Amino acid sequence: MSDHHDPRMHAGGDEAAEAAAEAAAEAAAEAIEELAEELGPDHVALAKNRLREAGDHIRQAATLAGASARHAAEAAKAEILSGRSAVGEELHGAADSGRSAVDEAREAAAEKVEYAVDRGTELLEQAQDFVREKPLAAFGIAFASGWVLSRLLRRG
């Protein structure tokens, strides 16, 4: 949507309204001239004065209508721009929240991986210490575990 507005658009609306008012005034003047021939000069002067006043009122009304239309268009444009700005701010806020959630998830996953690696290393060190301290017991456990596992696999 362009922020540029064409002043001719506003002027064209005012000119069209004024032209319509002029046409109405001319048509009314013709009608009065016809009536003047029937009614006489006193009534004609009175009618012309009233028509001039009516023409002035019509011109003022057309000018006010044009100004009101311009103001309504400007207010609508301002509302649209304001709404667009608010939507943009909401989207930026949502994007920031999403980034924060991803960062938190990444940190939590890194902590879990670090814990798992530390725990695995600790268990491996305990197993190595056990084998060094009691090599015969470690061999017996390994042999028994292998035997049980082979029996389970033969059945399956």
TIMI-853109 format. One record per residue (C-alpha): residue number from 1; residue in three letters; x, z, y. Coordinates in Angstrom, 3 decimals. Last residue first. Layout:
<atoms>
<atom num="NUM" residuo="ALA" px="X" pz="Z" py="Y"/>
...
</atoms>
This chain:
<atoms>
<atom num="156" residuo="GLY" px="14.439" pz="20.383" py="-67.670"/>
<atom num="155" residuo="ARG" px="15.496" pz="22.421" py="-70.685"/>
<atom num="154" residuo="ARG" px="19.086" pz="21.218" py="-70.492"/>
<atom num="153" residuo="LEU" px="19.262" pz="22.081" py="-66.730"/>
<atom num="152" residuo="LEU" px="18.286" pz="25.697" py="-67.283"/>
<atom num="151" residuo="ARG" px="20.884" pz="26.151" py="-70.015"/>
<atom num="150" residuo="SER" px="23.582" pz="24.565" py="-67.814"/>
<atom num="149" residuo="LEU" px="22.683" pz="26.888" py="-64.928"/>
<atom num="148" residuo="VAL" px="22.893" pz="29.975" py="-67.094"/>
<atom num="147" residuo="TRP" px="26.346" pz="28.927" py="-68.399"/>
<atom num="146" residuo="GLY" px="27.621" pz="28.074" py="-64.920"/>
<atom num="145" residuo="SER" px="26.462" pz="31.431" py="-63.530"/>
<atom num="144" residuo="ALA" px="28.076" pz="33.285" py="-66.426"/>
<atom num="143" residuo="PHE" px="31.390" pz="31.466" py="-65.876"/>
<atom num="142" residuo="ALA" px="31.353" pz="32.022" py="-62.107"/>
<atom num="141" residuo="ILE" px="30.497" pz="35.726" py="-62.554"/>
<atom num="140" residuo="GLY" px="33.237" pz="36.141" py="-65.133"/>
<atom num="139" residuo="PHE" px="35.806" pz="34.348" py="-62.920"/>
<atom num="138" residuo="ALA" px="34.851" pz="36.541" py="-59.936"/>
<atom num="137" residuo="ALA" px="35.127" pz="39.666" py="-62.098"/>
<atom num="136" residuo="LEU" px="38.571" pz="38.563" py="-63.256"/>
<atom num="135" residuo="PRO" px="39.755" pz="37.773" py="-59.706"/>
<atom num="134" residuo="LYS" px="38.740" pz="41.127" py="-58.269"/>
<atom num="133" residuo="GLU" px="40.462" pz="41.678" py="-54.909"/>
<atom num="132" residuo="ARG" px="41.374" pz="38.059" py="-54.191"/>
<atom num="131" residuo="VAL" px="37.998" pz="36.714" py="-55.451"/>
<atom num="130" residuo="PHE" px="36.126" pz="39.370" py="-53.435"/>
<atom num="129" residuo="ASP" px="38.131" pz="38.563" py="-50.280"/>
<atom num="128" residuo="GLN" px="37.360" pz="34.863" py="-50.696"/>
<atom num="127" residuo="ALA" px="33.638" pz="35.632" py="-51.131"/>
<atom num="126" residuo="GLN" px="33.658" pz="37.856" py="-48.037"/>
<atom num="125" residuo="GLU" px="35.448" pz="35.124" py="-46.031"/>
<atom num="124" residuo="LEU" px="32.832" pz="32.569" py="-47.166"/>
<atom num="123" residuo="LEU" px="30.026" pz="34.952" py="-46.158"/>
<atom num="122" residuo="GLU" px="31.558" pz="35.440" py="-42.687"/>
<atom num="121" residuo="THR" px="32.075" pz="31.707" py="-42.192"/>
<atom num="120" residuo="GLY" px="28.455" pz="31.056" py="-43.135"/>
<atom num="119" residuo="ARG" px="27.272" pz="33.779" py="-40.732"/>
<atom num="118" residuo="ASP" px="29.366" pz="32.365" py="-37.886"/>
<atom num="117" residuo="VAL" px="28.156" pz="28.812" py="-38.581"/>
<atom num="116" residuo="ALA" px="24.526" pz="29.973" py="-38.750"/>
<atom num="115" residuo="TYR" px="24.869" pz="32.006" py="-35.549"/>
<atom num="114" residuo="GLU" px="26.453" pz="29.054" py="-33.698"/>
<atom num="113" residuo="VAL" px="23.695" pz="26.761" py="-34.939"/>
<atom num="112" residuo="LYS" px="21.022" pz="29.222" py="-33.796"/>
<atom num="111" residuo="GLU" px="22.673" pz="29.643" py="-30.360"/>
<atom num="110" residuo="ALA" px="22.936" pz="25.870" py="-29.925"/>
<atom num="109" residuo="ALA" px="19.263" pz="25.499" py="-30.843"/>
<atom num="108" residuo="ALA" px="18.274" pz="28.129" py="-28.256"/>
<atom num="107" residuo="GLU" px="20.386" pz="26.427" py="-25.572"/>
<atom num="106" residuo="ARG" px="18.873" pz="23.007" py="-26.349"/>
<atom num="105" residuo="ALA" px="15.351" pz="24.479" py="-26.330"/>
<atom num="104" residuo="GLU" px="16.011" pz="26.090" py="-22.930"/>
<atom num="103" residuo="ASP" px="17.396" pz="22.829" py="-21.525"/>
<atom num="102" residuo="VAL" px="14.416" pz="20.871" py="-22.877"/>
<atom num="101" residuo="ALA" px="11.980" pz="23.376" py="-21.328"/>
<atom num="100" residuo="SER" px="13.784" pz="23.191" py="-17.984"/>
<atom num="99" residuo="ARG" px="13.694" pz="19.391" py="-18.036"/>
<atom num="98" residuo="GLY" px="9.964" pz="19.452" py="-18.762"/>
<atom num="97" residuo="SER" px="9.339" pz="21.908" py="-15.940"/>
<atom num="96" residuo="ASP" px="11.310" pz="19.693" py="-13.552"/>
<atom num="95" residuo="ALA" px="9.316" pz="16.647" py="-14.672"/>
<atom num="94" residuo="ALA" px="6.045" pz="18.536" py="-14.158"/>
<atom num="93" residuo="GLY" px="7.106" pz="19.583" py="-10.662"/>
<atom num="92" residuo="HIS" px="8.144" pz="16.021" py="-9.804"/>
<atom num="91" residuo="LEU" px="4.793" pz="14.763" py="-11.061"/>
<atom num="90" residuo="GLU" px="2.922" pz="17.359" py="-9.002"/>
<atom num="89" residuo="GLU" px="4.901" pz="16.433" py="-5.873"/>
<atom num="88" residuo="GLY" px="4.150" pz="12.754" py="-6.391"/>
<atom num="87" residuo="VAL" px="0.457" pz="13.503" py="-6.878"/>
<atom num="86" residuo="ALA" px="0.443" pz="15.482" py="-3.626"/>
<atom num="85" residuo="SER" px="2.179" pz="12.645" py="-1.754"/>
<atom num="84" residuo="ARG" px="-0.279" pz="10.065" py="-3.077"/>
<atom num="83" residuo="GLY" px="-3.155" pz="12.315" py="-2.072"/>
<atom num="82" residuo="SER" px="-1.755" pz="12.714" py="1.441"/>
<atom num="81" residuo="LEU" px="-1.239" pz="8.956" py="1.736"/>
<atom num="80" residuo="ILE" px="-4.792" pz="8.332" py="0.541"/>
<atom num="79" residuo="GLU" px="-6.182" pz="10.961" py="2.905"/>
<atom num="78" residuo="ALA" px="-4.246" pz="9.491" py="5.844"/>
<atom num="77" residuo="LYS" px="-5.535" pz="6.005" py="5.012"/>
<atom num="76" residuo="ALA" px="-9.100" pz="7.311" py="4.851"/>
<atom num="75" residuo="ALA" px="-8.660" pz="9.018" py="8.220"/>
<atom num="74" residuo="GLU" px="-7.257" pz="5.808" py="9.729"/>
<atom num="73" residuo="ALA" px="-10.165" pz="3.777" py="8.329"/>
<atom num="72" residuo="ALA" px="-12.691" pz="6.311" py="9.632"/>
<atom num="71" residuo="HIS" px="-11.024" pz="6.305" py="13.051"/>
<atom num="70" residuo="ARG" px="-11.117" pz="2.510" py="13.209"/>
<atom num="69" residuo="ALA" px="-14.783" pz="2.439" py="12.119"/>
<atom num="68" residuo="SER" px="-15.621" pz="5.044" py="14.739"/>
<atom num="67" residuo="ALA" px="-13.822" pz="3.025" py="17.419"/>
<atom num="66" residuo="GLY" px="-15.724" pz="-0.111" py="16.456"/>
<atom num="65" residuo="ALA" px="-19.033" pz="1.776" py="16.437"/>
<atom num="64" residuo="LEU" px="-18.208" pz="3.285" py="19.830"/>
<atom num="63" residuo="THR" px="-17.500" pz="-0.162" py="21.268"/>
<atom num="62" residuo="ALA" px="-20.703" pz="-1.563" py="19.754"/>
<atom num="61" residuo="ALA" px="-22.723" pz="1.386" py="21.106"/>
<atom num="60" residuo="GLN" px="-21.208" pz="0.949" py="24.564"/>
<atom num="59" residuo="ARG" px="-21.973" pz="-2.768" py="24.489"/>
<atom num="58" residuo="ILE" px="-25.559" pz="-2.087" py="23.342"/>
<atom num="57" residuo="HIS" px="-26.035" pz="0.515" py="26.066"/>
<atom num="56" residuo="ASP" px="-24.735" pz="-1.917" py="28.691"/>
<atom num="55" residuo="GLY" px="-27.054" pz="-4.614" py="27.366"/>
<atom num="54" residuo="ALA" px="-29.992" pz="-2.170" py="27.509"/>
<atom num="53" residuo="GLU" px="-29.115" pz="-1.301" py="31.085"/>
<atom num="52" residuo="ARG" px="-28.874" pz="-4.982" py="31.947"/>
<atom num="51" residuo="LEU" px="-32.189" pz="-5.558" py="30.179"/>
<atom num="50" residuo="ARG" px="-33.817" pz="-2.766" py="32.129"/>
<atom num="49" residuo="ASN" px="-32.604" pz="-4.251" py="35.382"/>
<atom num="48" residuo="LYS" px="-33.778" pz="-7.702" py="34.331"/>
<atom num="47" residuo="ALA" px="-37.219" pz="-6.336" py="33.370"/>
<atom num="46" residuo="LEU" px="-37.631" pz="-4.656" py="36.753"/>
<atom num="45" residuo="ALA" px="-36.577" pz="-7.819" py="38.598"/>
<atom num="44" residuo="VAL" px="-38.967" pz="-9.934" py="36.471"/>
<atom num="43" residuo="HIS" px="-41.866" pz="-7.534" py="36.969"/>
<atom num="42" residuo="ASP" px="-41.561" pz="-7.880" py="40.715"/>
<atom num="41" residuo="PRO" px="-41.086" pz="-11.689" py="40.560"/>
<atom num="40" residuo="GLY" px="-44.247" pz="-12.599" py="38.604"/>
<atom num="39" residuo="LEU" px="-45.696" pz="-12.019" py="35.155"/>
<atom num="38" residuo="GLU" px="-45.950" pz="-15.460" py="33.454"/>
<atom num="37" residuo="GLU" px="-42.830" pz="-17.111" py="34.851"/>
<atom num="36" residuo="ALA" px="-41.030" pz="-13.867" py="34.439"/>
<atom num="35" residuo="LEU" px="-42.004" pz="-13.745" py="30.769"/>
<atom num="34" residuo="GLU" px="-40.022" pz="-16.898" py="30.096"/>
<atom num="33" residuo="GLU" px="-37.132" pz="-15.542" py="32.130"/>
<atom num="32" residuo="ILE" px="-37.368" pz="-12.312" py="30.186"/>
<atom num="31" residuo="ALA" px="-37.063" pz="-14.091" py="26.846"/>
<atom num="30" residuo="GLU" px="-34.007" pz="-15.938" py="28.117"/>
<atom num="29" residuo="ALA" px="-32.447" pz="-12.669" py="29.270"/>
<atom num="28" residuo="ALA" px="-33.170" pz="-11.088" py="25.855"/>
<atom num="27" residuo="ALA" px="-31.386" pz="-13.923" py="24.121"/>
<atom num="26" residuo="GLU" px="-28.454" pz="-13.554" py="26.506"/>
<atom num="25" residuo="ALA" px="-28.281" pz="-9.781" py="25.924"/>
<atom num="24" residuo="ALA" px="-28.382" pz="-10.251" py="22.151"/>
<atom num="23" residuo="ALA" px="-25.608" pz="-12.825" py="22.355"/>
<atom num="22" residuo="GLU" px="-23.539" pz="-10.517" py="24.542"/>
<atom num="21" residuo="ALA" px="-24.020" pz="-7.622" py="22.105"/>
<atom num="20" residuo="ALA" px="-22.985" pz="-9.840" py="19.201"/>
<atom num="19" residuo="ALA" px="-19.904" pz="-10.944" py="21.142"/>
<atom num="18" residuo="GLU" px="-19.069" pz="-7.310" py="21.897"/>
<atom num="17" residuo="ALA" px="-19.325" pz="-6.384" py="18.236"/>
<atom num="16" residuo="ALA" px="-17.181" pz="-9.364" py="17.239"/>
<atom num="15" residuo="GLU" px="-14.611" pz="-8.522" py="19.901"/>
<atom num="14" residuo="ASP" px="-14.449" pz="-4.893" py="18.765"/>
<atom num="13" residuo="GLY" px="-13.952" pz="-5.909" py="15.125"/>
<atom num="12" residuo="GLY" px="-11.364" pz="-8.536" py="16.086"/>
<atom num="11" residuo="ALA" px="-9.520" pz="-5.977" py="18.205"/>
<atom num="10" residuo="HIS" px="-9.275" pz="-3.635" py="15.239"/>
<atom num="9" residuo="MET" px="-8.048" pz="-6.387" py="12.913"/>
<atom num="8" residuo="ARG" px="-5.826" pz="-7.777" py="15.659"/>
<atom num="7" residuo="PRO" px="-4.005" pz="-4.437" py="15.746"/>
<atom num="6" residuo="ASP" px="-2.659" pz="-5.195" py="12.253"/>
<atom num="5" residuo="HIS" px="-1.674" pz="-2.109" py="10.336"/>
<atom num="4" residuo="HIS" px="1.650" pz="-1.522" py="8.603"/>
<atom num="3" residuo="ASP" px="1.829" pz="1.457" py="6.220"/>
<atom num="2" residuo="SER" px="1.490" pz="-0.974" py="3.343"/>
<atom num="1" residuo="MET" px="0.000" pz="0.000" py="0.000"/>
</atoms>
